[in-house]
Amino acid sequence: MLQDALLAWFHYLAIFVLVVIMAAEAVLLRPGLSPDTVRRLALYDRLYLASALAVLATGVLRLTLGAKGAAFYMGNPWFHAKIALFVIIGLCSIPPTLAFLRWSKQPRGYVPPEAEIRRARRWVMIESHLFILLPLFAALVARGIGL
């Protein structure tokens, strides 16, 4: 039981870090970005990737080593919906990541056009709004709804 609790804790911790980074990106992506903010967004995006991978890794550990076992999860359609949504959110993170990489390769002092900032922010906001459904799907899975 201690192992299961620790796996859950690490999973939740990774999720919280991911949410904080996503919120930070959304806050920073405003018209009138400073050149320092452009560089900071690239750093935050790398941290976003690391935390998303941590969420995925800890989730796989919970699936394989957790108290409920893989069979509990694999037969539940809400689990598959949760994984599909996580993948969709990951795909939505690609356009802002590409923008941040493009911006960070520009000469020092570069500030992207407002249209590009708005486009990147829109994708981050889509991710954020989709993310809201993940805890619902997780609660449905945890309670065995759908089995």
Residue pairs with C-beta under 8 A, 6 or more apart in sequence:
1 67
3 65
4 62
4 65
4 66
4 67
7 58
7 61
7 62
7 65
7 66
8 62
8 66
10 54
10 58
10 61
11 55
11 58
11 59
11 61
11 62
14 51
14 54
14 55
14 57
14 58
15 55
17 47
17 51
17 54
18 48
18 51
18 52
18 54
18 55
19 131
21 44
21 47
21 48
21 51
22 48
22 124
22 127
22 128
22 131
23 128
24 44
25 41
25 44
25 45
25 48
25 96
25 124
26 121
26 124
26 125
26 128
28 37
28 40
28 41
28 44
29 41
29 96
29 117
29 120
29 121
29 124
30 117
30 121
31 114
31 117
31 118
33 41
33 111
33 112
33 117
34 111
35 108
35 109
35 110
35 111
38 100
38 103
38 104
38 106
38 110
38 111
38 112
39 104
41 100
41 103
41 104
42 100
42 101
42 103
42 104
45 96
45 97
45 100
45 101
48 93
49 97
52 90
52 93
55 86
56 86
63 70
63 73
64 70
72 144
73 79
73 141
75 147
76 140
76 141
76 144
76 145
76 146
76 147
77 146
78 137
78 140
78 141
78 145
78 146
79 137
79 141
81 137
82 134
82 137
82 138
82 141
85 130
85 133
85 134
85 137
86 134
88 130
89 127
89 130
89 131
89 134
92 123
92 126
92 127
92 130
93 123
93 124
93 127
95 119
95 120
95 123
96 120
96 121
96 123
96 124
99 112
99 116
99 119
99 120
100 120
103 110
103 112
103 116
140 146
